[in-house]
């Protein structure tokens, strides 16, 4: 079907009360930036009666990657005239010929339009049936011919593309994200971006192959940042261990604590970066009891050090839930690519006691 405009719908933004206009304008601005970043031509973006209309567009962009969009439809914009609409239906007969069934759905956004939705649906349905003899099915049609009567124009379309919804990028503020080359942390970052967070990525580099994966993951996440670059800090892991990681890892007494110590030092460094970046906390891909360092006792041992809130949207997820999202957003194939990562201890501590942990930190000189 030919189109010359796109109808953009949003959900949660409409519930924002006095701040609604601010969120609407932010979403409009993000769409504009998104299209320009992809060099997609259009003539105008306008906000009308709970919709955003992109006009003069011939290439359909992946607008589901703009947070705040609930759904969108490529549409043909025509003159706001009932007789013109009935004549225009003739151009769409090929959509119905050979189809198992059809229905006409009309939404009258402008309630002042002289013909209500039911009248429009019946009259257009009669025109289509008389010419094509395609059966009508109101519940499960093969073709749903949709008409939206807007404030300035009438729009014709046949489908809706579902977006990720959420809130426009950056409207919630900044958070530092502890990102690894694995599956979990990129998904956790994505989910917080969906809630309006601007992430500052921090990667504790173990190897160049691991770091390359993180840079690729960054580029995938930037597909969802409305044309903005996401900042990335790369910090060699040995730096936070003051150059003593190998020595501590091979120390029999320290070895079982190494994962918890590492997380403790990561959180400490992340807090420094958060304060520099004026971020309000940080994101982790932690999942309760998934690995030894993520038991309740171990989480407690290292999470309190930063003095800042820690957001872990995957904390209660099953692994398959996380994988499903990773595949959907495009990070999974990168995350599962082999690289040189960390090697966990053979018998890690799963229930570190705070007193013992503090003693270990003091003994290593890392407290």
Buried (B, 14 or more C-beta within 10 A) or exposed (E): BEBBBBBBBBEEBEEBEEEBEEBBEBBBBBBBBBBEBEEBEBEEBBBEEEBBBBBEBEEBBEBBBBBBBBBBBBBBBBEBEBEEBBEBBEEBEEBBEEBEBBBBBBEBBBEEBEEEBEEBBEBBBEBBBEEBEBEEBEEEBBBBBBBBBBBEBBBBBBEBBEBBBBBBBBBBEBBBBBBBBBBBBBBBBBBBBBBBBBBBBBBBBBBEEBBBBBBBBBEBBBBBBBBBEBBBBEBEBBEBBEEBBEEBBEBEEBBBBBBBBBBBBBBBBBBEBBEEBEBBBBBBBBBEEBBBBBBEBBBEBBBEBBEBEBBBBBBEBEEEEBBBBBEEBBBBEBBBEEBEBBEEBEEBBBEBEEEEBEEBBEEBEBE
